[in-house]
Structure formats: C-alpha cells, structure tokens
C-alpha cells in the first residue's frame, strides 16, 4: 500500500467536501437563499430549528422545499445542509419529508442524545431515498448539545455509517447549567471530549457558532482553539464570520511543505520496511504520516497544491 492510500483505506477522511465554514440561513428568509449560495461559505445550513418561530415553521418548511427542488437541475458546488427540528418534537416528521431530495447532502440533527436516534433517522432516510429514487446517500451531522449527548458522544459517533460528523452546540449545552460560555477551560473540555468521540469513529468534528457577531477577534480565537484540537470547521451565523473560518481551518504553507516531505519520505521508507524516520529533525511514524496525508488532501481540495 502506498503512503497516500492509507487515509482512504483507514477511513479518516469522511467528509463529503471540505467544510471550513458552515453558514446558517433561516429557512424563513427565502430572500437570503441565493445570496448565501453566492457567498464564500463552504457549506450552507438552511435552518428549520432555532431561527424559526414555531408559528412560522410550516411556511419556512414550504419555502425550503420549493427552493431545494428548484435547484435540482443545477446543483451548486457547495455542501447543502438542512438543520431540522429535533426528533423529539412534533415538527421532525414534516421536516424530513419536506427536505429529503437529491439536492440535499447532509441532514443536521439537533439535540442528539442516543445512538438509537441516529439509527432511526438513518432508516427513515433509506426509505425516503428509495421512494424518491435518490442515488447519492444523504449523510447525517449530529449535534452534541446536552449533558446526556456529551456523555454518550462516543456511542453516537459510532452509531451509523451515514454519520459524517459531530458538531458542538455550546449555547444549549452550557446556558441551562449556568456555565460561563467564555470560560476557556469549560470550552476546551467539551471540545476535547467531542473530538475524541469523533476520532473513535473516524469521523469529523465541527465547532459550533460564536454568537457575538461584532466580536471578530473572539470568533477567531474560538476558531483557532478548535482548529488546534483537530476540528475541521466552524458554524457561522453571519457572512462576516465566513472568511475568518475559511482562513483558520486551512493548512498553512509551512504545513503543506512539511507534509509533502513527510509523504515523499514515507513512500520511500515504508517500501524499505522502515516504520519510523526523521523529517525536519522530527521523528515520524504512522499517526504523523496520517496527519500529513490529511493536510495534503485538504490542500488539494482547496487547490492549494
């Protein structure tokens, strides 16, 4: 096996596309749909949950259904996501029935608290895909935003092959517990727990939203912290946050150059039966080779090399 084949074989690169930035768009604001698609966000997350008041959910659902169906013949390059209402709500069944179509890439499930919830939704997607002749499997992004969900994050991560990632939801997780959302130790603890859970299942982890739109430095600090913990991207609630996320969750030129050396050396050394070797004064073995391969796959996806 060549060094550059290891990732695909081991399943470490499971995202459909690069998702450094995921811009939320309320489904109740159809005038923003095309504008969002024309922007720089890697993914657009049409929201039927928190940003839509209960009495407006039916209208928002109809707006989104019409829009998704209208663009089927000209699929955008962006990853299209819909955050539906929780499985525990009366809105879920109508949400999933409305939005499942060939345009949809990912269904975002809020407040996931068990592996069974993911498996149930996966089965529902299988039925709808068969009924609607949808050829490309719709993936699932599960939100970890409750104490129970955090405790069972590893079980949730390993629940179903449709699951492409875990996403942290700090607002719903911390506020009811009166935990200061600016407490860096608390944030770090949650981020690390969710990242390790995602890592157990070889899926990605994504950081949640930063609610203070005017605090660009705070958003950047938050994104950098998540990036250092191996997160692949971050939610954005305003277009002004998109560029910051895109810049933070991309490999640096120095990382790319080092990774090219690592992969080149790995191909030579592994062919000779050598499992550990030195590049730029650093001793490298399997896990660090995988890291270099991940960086190069990201760089190629972003046309950086």
Residue pairs with C-beta under 8 A, 6 or more apart in sequence:
1 9
2 267
3 263
3 266
3 267
3 270
3 289
3 293
4 263
4 267
4 293
4 296
6 289
6 290
6 293
7 13
7 290
7 293
7 294
7 297
10 202
10 290
11 202
12 202
12 290
12 294
13 294
13 297
14 164
14 165
14 202
14 203
14 204
15 164
15 165
15 204
15 232
16 79
16 105
16 106
16 139
16 164
17 42
17 43
17 79
17 105
17 301
18 42
18 232
18 233
18 298
18 301
18 302
19 42
19 43
19 79
19 204
19 206
19 232
19 233
20 42
20 232
20 233
20 234
20 245
20 246
20 248
20 249
20 250
21 40
21 41
21 42
21 43
21 233
21 234
21 236
21 241
21 242
21 245
21 246
21 249
22 41
22 42
22 43
22 44
22 45
22 79
22 81
22 206
22 233
22 234
22 235
22 236
23 36
23 39
23 41
23 43
23 44
23 45
23 236
23 237
23 239
23 242
24 45
24 47
24 51
24 83
24 209
24 235
24 236
24 237
25 32
25 33
25 36
25 44
25 45
25 46
25 47
26 32
26 46
26 47
26 51
26 52
26 60
27 46
27 47
27 48
27 51
27 52
27 60
27 61
27 63
27 64
27 82
28 51
28 52
28 53
28 56
28 59
28 60
28 63
30 63
30 64
30 67
33 46
33 67
36 44
36 239
37 44
37 76
37 78
39 239
39 242
40 239
40 242
40 243
40 246
41 78
41 236
41 239
41 242
41 246
42 78
42 79
42 233
42 246
43 78
43 79
43 80
43 81
43 106
43 233
44 78
44 79
44 80
44 81
45 81
45 82
45 83
45 108
45 235
46 64
46 67
46 80
46 81
46 82
46 83
46 99
47 82
47 83
48 57
48 60
48 61
48 64
48 82
48 83
48 84
48 85
48 91
48 95
48 99
49 83
49 84
49 85
49 86
49 110
50 110
52 60
57 85
57 91
58 94
61 94
61 95
61 98
61 99
62 98
64 82
64 98
64 99
65 98
65 99
68 80
68 82
68 99
68 101
68 103
68 104
69 101
69 103
71 103
72 101
72 102
72 103
75 103
79 105
79 106
80 103
80 104
80 105
80 106
81 104
81 105
81 106
81 107
81 108
81 141
82 95
82 99
82 104
82 106
82 107
82 108
83 108
83 110
84 91
84 92
84 95
84 96
84 99
84 107
84 108
84 109
84 110
85 91
85 92
85 95
85 110
86 92
86 109
86 110
86 111
87 109
87 112
87 117
87 120
87 121
88 111
96 107
96 121
96 124
96 125
96 128
97 128
99 107
100 107
100 125
100 128
100 129
100 132
100 134
100 138
101 132
101 134
102 132
102 134
102 135
102 136
104 138
105 138
105 139
106 138
106 139
106 140
106 141
106 164
107 121
107 125
107 138
107 139
107 140
107 141
108 140
108 141
108 143
108 167
109 117
109 118
109 121
109 140
109 141
109 142
109 143
110 143
110 145
110 169
110 172
111 143
111 145
111 146
111 149
111 169
111 172
112 118
112 142
112 143
112 144
112 149
112 156
113 146
113 148
113 149
113 152
113 156
114 148
114 152
114 155
114 156
115 152
115 155
115 156
115 158
115 159
115 160
116 159
117 156
118 140
118 142
118 156
118 159
118 160
118 162
118 163
119 159
119 160
121 140
122 140
122 159
122 160
122 162
122 163
125 137
125 138
125 140
125 162
128 134
129 137
129 138
137 162
138 162
139 162
139 163
139 164
140 160
140 162
140 163
140 164
141 163
141 164
141 165
141 166
141 167
141 206
142 156
142 157
142 163
142 165
142 166
142 167
143 149
143 166
143 167
143 168
143 169
144 150
144 153
144 156
144 166
144 167
144 168
144 169
144 173
144 194
144 197
145 168
145 169
145 170
145 171
145 172
145 173
145 208
146 172
146 173
147 173
147 177
149 156
149 173
150 173
150 190
150 193
150 194
153 166
153 193
153 194
153 197
153 198
154 196
154 197
154 200
154 201
156 163
156 166
156 197
157 163
157 166
157 197
157 198
157 200
157 201
157 203
158 200
158 201
163 201
163 203
164 203
164 204
165 198
165 203
165 204
165 205
165 206
165 232
166 194
166 197
166 198
166 203
166 204
166 205
166 206
167 205
167 206
167 207
167 208
167 235
168 190
168 191
168 194
168 205
168 206
168 207
168 208
169 208
170 181
170 187
170 190
170 208
170 209
171 181
171 208
171 209
171 211
173 190
174 180
174 181
174 186
174 190
175 181
179 186
180 186
181 187
184 225
187 222
187 225
188 225
188 229
191 205
191 207
191 225
191 226
191 229
191 231
192 229
194 205
195 205
195 229
195 230
195 231
197 205
198 204
198 205
199 205
199 230
204 231
204 232
205 229
205 230
205 231
205 232
206 231
206 232
206 233
206 234
206 235
207 222
207 223
207 226
207 231
207 233
207 234
207 235
208 234
208 235
209 234
209 235
209 236
209 237
210 218
210 219
210 222
210 223
210 234
210 237
210 241
211 237
212 218
212 219
213 237
213 238
213 240
213 241
216 240
216 241
216 244
219 241
219 244
219 245
220 244
220 248
222 234
223 234
223 244
223 245
223 248
223 249
224 248
226 234
227 248
227 249
231 249
232 249
233 245
233 249
234 241
234 245
234 248
234 249
236 242
236 245
250 298
250 302
250 304
251 259
251 295
251 298
251 299
251 304
253 304
255 295
256 295
256 296
256 299
256 304
256 305
258 279
258 280
258 292
259 291
259 292
259 293
259 295
259 296
259 299
260 296
260 305
261 279
261 280
262 279
262 284
262 288
262 289
262 292
263 289
263 292
263 293
263 296
265 277
265 279
265 284
266 277
266 284
266 289
266 292
269 275
269 277
275 285
275 286
276 283
276 284
276 285
277 283
277 284
278 284
282 288
284 292
296 305
299 305
